[in-house]
Amino acid sequence: MITDRDVQELLHYQPKHPVLSIYMNIDPTDGNADSHRLRLRSMLKDATLTQDANAVLQYFDHQYDWSGKSVAVFSCAPEGFLRVYPLAVPVRSRLRISDRPHLKPLADLLDSYGGYGVVLVDKQGARFFHFHLGQLQEQEGVLGETVRRTKRGGGSQATGRRGGTAGQTDYVEEVTERNMRDAVEFAIHFFAEKNVRRIVIGGTEDNVALFRNQLPKAWQSLVIGAFSISMLATHTEVLERAMQIGEEVELQREARLANTVVTQSAKGRGGVVGLEATLNAIREGRIQTLLIRDGYRATGNRCTTCGYISTQPMESCPFCSGQVEKIPDAVELAVRHIMQSGGEVEVLRADQVVKDFDQIGAILRY
């Protein structure tokens, strides 16, 4: 499992030697450990970093347990750097050699599967789950006062008196409201502590509405959907339902973001489309959300002094006159820069069609 600390380490790792990055699908439904090991050897056979290839093969031959649905590997053997992260979500297999760890696929995973908070709620209590990259990180529960229903005819039948229909209804509503308030208060602390990015609520339609209406507006804005499920459901069942909702919502959200980028770019404010315009906005520190299409790569040039990146040929840096080097993937550096600066990286599915949005663009801060 890869943590936020691991991501930060990869983002800021600056070795003096090239880094071998591997993302590999090892879903058990696609083969056993032996077949996955053969596939890994096939991926590495043409790798120019022999020392790294040997280090990776040795690790997978003797230490790795082939758990999870995929795995991310980063190696810089001359500096003794080897990081292996089992992942519970699928990735497309690929190998890259660069001067830094290749993090675009990781940005996609964080965008699609990162920071899910799920709450199952009924009139008495709630269960809370934090899922990250397809794995359960933590679960908690809160149990309130039992909602008891009095027998009809057991007291005064006068409206509003204890034992009467109105009294019984008022009692049930009061207890339910107290329990919901407690559940919402717990939820706010739980979701804030786990830094969730999206919330899914499970329960009956009435209970979901009661819970959601008591959430502060800031938290309501993170609710992406709801579903009906038993309070006794396993965390695997909860995860599966939440991911189904998340995938549908994510596709819709990506399309909206891409359309926003196109519209704001056409107006000449608030957005840019295209690699060169996006790289210029990065240099100016103006990007709020970077949107790239999955699998997009493009060569470029980078100043070795100030780090300026451009797709245009340059003999020297136009800003500091520094030396310029060719780079195999300017998009990778763009993603890295946005992640390091705390901005959002959104990855558009490769086959998703959005008019006038090609490969890359951004929503600007100003």
ChimeraX attribute file (.defattr): number of C-alpha atoms within 10 A of each C-alpha:
attribute: neighborCount
match mode: 1-to-1
recipient: residues
	/A:1	16
	/A:2	15
	/A:3	11
	/A:4	8
	/A:5	9
	/A:6	12
	/A:7	16
	/A:8	12
	/A:9	12
	/A:10	17
	/A:11	17
	/A:12	12
	/A:13	14
	/A:14	13
	/A:15	14
	/A:16	11
	/A:17	13
	/A:18	19
	/A:19	26
	/A:20	26
	/A:21	23
	/A:22	22
	/A:23	25
	/A:24	23
	/A:25	21
	/A:26	27
	/A:27	21
	/A:28	14
	/A:29	7
	/A:30	11
	/A:31	11
	/A:32	12
	/A:33	18
	/A:34	11
	/A:35	12
	/A:36	18
	/A:37	17
	/A:38	11
	/A:39	15
	/A:40	22
	/A:41	15
	/A:42	11
	/A:43	16
	/A:44	20
	/A:45	10
	/A:46	10
	/A:47	15
	/A:48	11
	/A:49	16
	/A:50	13
	/A:51	13
	/A:52	24
	/A:53	22
	/A:54	14
	/A:55	17
	/A:56	23
	/A:57	16
	/A:58	12
	/A:59	13
	/A:60	16
	/A:61	13
	/A:62	8
	/A:63	9
	/A:64	13
	/A:65	10
	/A:66	18
	/A:67	14
	/A:68	19
	/A:69	19
	/A:70	21
	/A:71	23
	/A:72	24
	/A:73	18
	/A:74	24
	/A:75	25
	/A:76	24
	/A:77	20
	/A:78	13
	/A:79	12
	/A:80	10
	/A:81	14
	/A:82	17
	/A:83	15
	/A:84	18
	/A:85	16
	/A:86	19
	/A:87	24
	/A:88	20
	/A:89	18
	/A:90	18
	/A:91	20
	/A:92	10
	/A:93	17
	/A:94	13
	/A:95	16
	/A:96	14
	/A:97	18
	/A:98	15
	/A:99	15
	/A:100	25
	/A:101	26
	/A:102	27
	/A:103	21
	/A:104	22
	/A:105	19
	/A:106	15
	/A:107	20
	/A:108	20
	/A:109	20
	/A:110	16
	/A:111	18
	/A:112	21
	/A:113	22
	/A:114	20
	/A:115	21
	/A:116	28
	/A:117	28
	/A:118	26
	/A:119	27
	/A:120	27
	/A:121	27
	/A:122	23
	/A:123	26
	/A:124	19
	/A:125	20
	/A:126	25
	/A:127	19
	/A:128	21
	/A:129	25
	/A:130	25
	/A:131	23
	/A:132	24
	/A:133	21
	/A:134	24
	/A:135	19
	/A:136	15
	/A:137	14
	/A:138	13
	/A:139	15
	/A:140	13
	/A:141	15
	/A:142	15
	/A:143	14
	/A:144	17
	/A:145	12
	/A:146	13
	/A:147	15
	/A:148	10
	/A:149	11
	/A:150	17
	/A:151	11
	/A:152	12
	/A:153	10
	/A:154	10
	/A:155	12
	/A:156	14
	/A:157	15
	/A:158	12
	/A:159	12
	/A:160	14
	/A:161	13
	/A:162	17
	/A:163	21
	/A:164	20
	/A:165	19
	/A:166	15
	/A:167	18
	/A:168	20
	/A:169	14
	/A:170	14
	/A:171	18
	/A:172	17
	/A:173	14
	/A:174	13
	/A:175	18
	/A:176	22
	/A:177	17
	/A:178	15
	/A:179	25
	/A:180	26
	/A:181	17
	/A:182	17
	/A:183	27
	/A:184	23
	/A:185	14
	/A:186	16
	/A:187	25
	/A:188	13
	/A:189	11
	/A:190	19
	/A:191	22
	/A:192	12
	/A:193	9
	/A:194	17
	/A:195	14
	/A:196	18
	/A:197	17
	/A:198	20
	/A:199	23
	/A:200	23
	/A:201	25
	/A:202	24
	/A:203	21
	/A:204	18
	/A:205	12
	/A:206	11
	/A:207	18
	/A:208	22
	/A:209	13
	/A:210	19
	/A:211	25
	/A:212	18
	/A:213	13
	/A:214	16
	/A:215	19
	/A:216	12
	/A:217	10
	/A:218	8
	/A:219	17
	/A:220	15
	/A:221	11
	/A:222	15
	/A:223	17
	/A:224	17
	/A:225	16
	/A:226	22
	/A:227	16
	/A:228	13
	/A:229	16
	/A:230	14
	/A:231	16
	/A:232	10
	/A:233	10
	/A:234	9
	/A:235	17
	/A:236	12
	/A:237	12
	/A:238	22
	/A:239	20
	/A:240	12
	/A:241	17
	/A:242	23
	/A:243	18
	/A:244	11
	/A:245	16
	/A:246	20
	/A:247	13
	/A:248	12
	/A:249	13
	/A:250	21
	/A:251	15
	/A:252	11
	/A:253	14
	/A:254	18
	/A:255	18
	/A:256	13
	/A:257	20
	/A:258	28
	/A:259	16
	/A:260	16
	/A:261	27
	/A:262	24
	/A:263	18
	/A:264	17
	/A:265	19
	/A:266	14
	/A:267	11
	/A:268	10
	/A:269	14
	/A:270	20
	/A:271	28
	/A:272	27
	/A:273	23
	/A:274	15
	/A:275	22
	/A:276	18
	/A:277	16
	/A:278	25
	/A:279	24
	/A:280	16
	/A:281	20
	/A:282	21
	/A:283	16
	/A:284	9
	/A:285	15
	/A:286	17
	/A:287	25
	/A:288	21
	/A:289	20
	/A:290	26
	/A:291	24
	/A:292	28
	/A:293	20
	/A:294	18
	/A:295	14
	/A:296	15
	/A:297	15
	/A:298	12
	/A:299	14
	/A:300	21
	/A:301	23
	/A:302	24
	/A:303	22
	/A:304	15
	/A:305	13
	/A:306	15
	/A:307	15
	/A:308	19
	/A:309	25
	/A:310	23
	/A:311	18
	/A:312	10
	/A:313	11
	/A:314	16
	/A:315	12
	/A:316	16
	/A:317	21
	/A:318	10
	/A:319	10
	/A:320	12
	/A:321	12
	/A:322	17
	/A:323	14
	/A:324	20
	/A:325	15
	/A:326	17
	/A:327	19
	/A:328	14
	/A:329	17
	/A:330	22
	/A:331	24
	/A:332	21
	/A:333	21
	/A:334	21
	/A:335	22
	/A:336	21
	/A:337	16
	/A:338	18
	/A:339	18
	/A:340	14
	/A:341	11
	/A:342	10
	/A:343	14
	/A:344	19
	/A:345	22
	/A:346	25
	/A:347	25
	/A:348	25
	/A:349	16
	/A:350	12
	/A:351	8
	/A:352	12
	/A:353	12
	/A:354	15
	/A:355	10
	/A:356	13
	/A:357	19
	/A:358	16
	/A:359	18
	/A:360	24
	/A:361	28
	/A:362	33
	/A:363	26
	/A:364	21
	/A:365	13
	/A:366	10
